Amino acid sequence: MASGDGPFKARDDILPGLRMVWSGKHCIFCMHRPGAPALILAVLHERMDIVARLTARLR
């Protein structure tokens, strides 16, 4: 994940460059950074209102 490789889903609707991947019951959001490891922004449980929680953190 840190290398930026994998089955990510682009979530540019929330923030340009944002990527999302599911791991079990958790949703991991990260930003791709060329030449550097991915920046993990949030790890949220599927029962949370994921989009609302992430949007609040990015404000």
C-alpha positions as CSV (number, residue, x, y, z in Angstrom):
1,M,0.0,0.0,0.0
2,A,2.8,2.4,0.9
3,S,4.3,2.0,-2.5
4,G,1.1,3.2,-4.2
5,D,0.5,-0.2,-5.9
6,G,-2.7,-2.1,-5.6
7,P,-6.4,-2.2,-6.3
8,F,-7.2,1.3,-5.3
9,K,-10.3,3.3,-6.2
10,A,-9.8,6.9,-7.1
11,R,-12.0,9.3,-4.9
12,D,-11.2,12.5,-6.7
13,D,-14.9,13.5,-5.9
14,I,-13.8,14.0,-2.3
15,L,-10.2,15.3,-2.8
16,P,-8.0,15.3,-6.0
17,G,-5.5,12.5,-5.8
18,L,-7.3,10.6,-3.0
19,R,-7.3,6.8,-3.1
20,M,-9.4,4.3,-1.2
21,V,-9.0,0.6,-0.6
22,W,-11.0,-1.9,1.6
23,S,-9.1,-4.1,4.1
24,G,-11.6,-6.4,5.8
25,K,-14.2,-4.2,7.5
26,H,-12.0,-1.1,7.2
27,C,-11.7,1.5,4.5
28,I,-8.2,3.1,4.1
29,F,-7.8,6.5,2.5
30,C,-4.4,7.6,1.2
31,M,-2.8,10.2,-1.0
32,H,-0.3,9.1,-3.7
33,R,3.0,10.9,-3.5
34,P,5.4,10.4,-6.4
35,G,8.8,9.4,-5.1
36,A,7.6,8.9,-1.5
37,P,5.4,6.4,0.4
38,A,1.7,7.0,0.2
39,L,0.3,9.3,2.9
40,I,-2.4,7.5,5.0
41,L,-5.1,10.0,5.8
42,A,-7.7,7.8,7.6
43,V,-8.6,4.2,8.5
44,L,-12.4,4.0,9.1
45,H,-14.7,1.2,10.0
46,E,-17.4,0.3,7.5
47,R,-20.2,1.1,10.0
48,M,-19.1,4.8,10.1
49,D,-20.5,7.4,7.7
50,I,-17.2,7.2,5.8
51,V,-17.6,10.1,3.4
52,A,-18.9,12.5,6.2
53,R,-16.1,11.5,8.6
54,L,-13.4,11.9,6.0
55,T,-14.7,15.2,4.7
56,A,-14.8,16.6,8.2
57,R,-11.2,15.5,8.8
58,L,-10.0,17.2,5.5
59,R,-11.5,20.6,6.4
